[in-house]
């Protein structure tokens, strides 16, 4: 039985509007890709693309974005993230007829923290994703298999912060990534444990924004905190 995840695009769009109303200097979000295919063979995991519904939802998400600020897109190297970023862009273009550059690929949005994918997949198969994540966050897994989770969270947020500072005032940074890139941010920055607060849905997000020289993180489950 493959896992089921909720589509959180509407919640993400509502959060964008809410944060923009607070008049941040710059705003960005790390967003999980849209709905994807799964396969019984875990080794095919990196190559599974979007479902037709996932494609439609990514396109609809892009068309629902306001014209200002316009999106500057970044993506993991995985195909489902590239697909999501591309379709967000095309949806935005159809609505506003405004051309953006292609999404910028970044290793920091990919699963760079997995050092031994075969061992990691085997461990997940023997237990579950939830148990594996808790073992990782408790630093019970060798760093030969998974990098230090707290350092992983710091690296992802630092990347977002650097790119946020490069945004023009009329841009919103959209970083298309994976749920496992978002979970460490929830755990170590927002104190949101996945066992209590649940899965990261499709097109679910964590926001990083700058206001009056300070940086803040926010999610649908946590009000803004200064970092």
C-alpha positions, 0 to 999 in steps of 0.5 A, a space after each residue: 500500500 502506497 502512502 497517501 498525502 493531502 494536497 495543501 496548495 490552497 493552504 499554501 496560497 492562503 499563507 502567501 497572501 497572509 504573509 504578504 499583508 504583513 508587508 515583508 521586505 522579501 518572502 520565499 517558501 520551500 514547497 514540497 513537489 506536487 502529487 507523485 507516482 510511487 513504485 514497489 521497487 524502492 530503488 526507482 524512488 528517485 525517478 518517479 514523476 508526477 501523476 496527472 492530478 499532480 501536474 494539474 495541481 502544480 499548474 493550477 497553483 502557478 495560475 493562482 499566484 498573484 502577479 506581484 510578487 512574481 515567482 523566482 523558481 528553484 528546484 531539486 534535481 529530481 524530476 518530480 520537483 523540476 516538473 512541479 517548478 516548470 508547471 508552476 511557471 507555466 500556470 503563472 504565465 497563462 494567467 499573467 503572460 509574464 515570462 520567468 527564467 527556468 528554475 535554478 537547480 540546487 543540490 541543497 533542495 535535493 536529498 544531499 543528506 542521504 550518503 548511502 541510499 541503499 542502506 537508507 532504503 533498506 532501513 526504511 523498508 524494515 521499519 517505516 518512514 516515521 520510525 526512520 525519521 525519528 531515528 535520524 532526528 535522534 542522531 541514532 543513524 550513522 553519518 555514513 548513511 545520513 548526514 547530521 540532521 540538525 546540520 542538514 536543517 541549518 544548511 537548507 535554511 542557510 541556502 534559502 536565506 542567501 537566495 532570499 537576500 538576492 531576490 528583488 523586492 517584486 519577487 517571491 522565491 519558490 524552492 521546490 523540494 521534498 518532504 524530507 527536506 522540510 521535516 528537519 526544518 520543522 523539527 529543529 527550527 519550528 519544534 514541530 515533531 512529525 509524530 504529532 503534527 503529521 506528514 508534509 503534504 503535496 505543495 505544503 510549505 515552510 516560509 522564510 521572510 525578511 522584515 526590518 532586517 530580521 528573518 522569520 520562519 513560519 508554517 501552516 502549523 506555527 506562527 512566525 518565529 525569528 531565526 
